[in-house]
């Protein structure tokens, strides 16, 4: 750091997470590198003193990640000082800090564009109020596994964040399940939203899908996989209103019917369609999807018993229309078809288009189509490692 000084822009010390002596000695040396704009201290156990020094020595900091960095210390005072000093902060990750209560959020800088609070189970209502008051410019909010907040509190935060373009709110099992409970209708207020990841979220129901269909018309990616507790075929029909969608993930929605899927795929912009475990759909709707969605690149039919090898006739026809007699030079250019445990499993034709890549084993939900813009952003936003390219040589 003494050699680098003003040339050093990015510090990523996740590789030293097992060194208990590094935290304070490192933070006390940050005055040597005042031009650092990106700092990753994930899993390094910090104290209030060390986190205060970061704000003192790096007032121009733009990206900070302190994931799981406060196991034994209440860091509210240190974070408050840091937020007060770093008024240019754009990306903040405090995920997996289970003792964080969020009193420091009243000092969050208004410049914040990306906030990751996943797995912060003890956040108080005052923390939500701090986000509402200070984060009107927030564009990306990651709050997976946040199921201790009341539905009305979540509605309040979504009503305030009107500039949000990406929301990750998955694996939420809710604190309120009773007749007449409030619905998460404020999701429909996010008119600028481009990506919504709400998989395995028990707060999603027909009323919420209606609000999303009416208010989130700019959505490009919608992940509803396994969010099927209160969702019926009628509720899924509201997805057809989202005419800009190019990626739709509906794994586990057994209520989905052929008629509803046909309505949805009238949107001809779909590139990724994940229908794993949608056991009620058949060849009829799948063939229509292949025929109508001219840009479709990934289709997951895993565990769909009513879909069989008949779809290959339409697939071959579409591949011939797209590529003629040319042959692919890379698997990345092929059409990805996942058929594990479906009616196609074990009945794959001997001859089919070379442009089709068949996946005959079950892929993790996050892997199929893993290079889609939505999932790529989800990975990067845990911390902007891509910014390492900005590192200037000494």
Secondary structure, DSSP 8 states (H G I E B T S, - for coil): -TTTGGG--EEE-GGGTT-TTHHHHHHTTGGG-TT--EEE-TT----HHHHHHHHHH-TT--EEE-TT--SSS--HHHHHHHHHH-TT--EEE-TT-TT---GGGGG--TT--EEE-TT-TT--HHHHHHHHHH-TT--EEE-TT--SS-HHHHHHHHHH-TT--EEE--SB--S--STT----GGGGG-TT--EEE-TTBTT-BHHHHHHHHHH-TT-SEEE-TT--TB--HHHHGGGGG-TT-SEEE-TT-TT--HHHHHHHTT-TT-SEEE-TT-TT--HHHHHHHHHH-TT--EEE-TT-TT--TTHHHHHHHHHHHHHTT---S-GGGSEEEE-TTSTTTT---S---TTEEEE-S---TTTTTTTSHHHHHHHHTTS-GGGGGG----
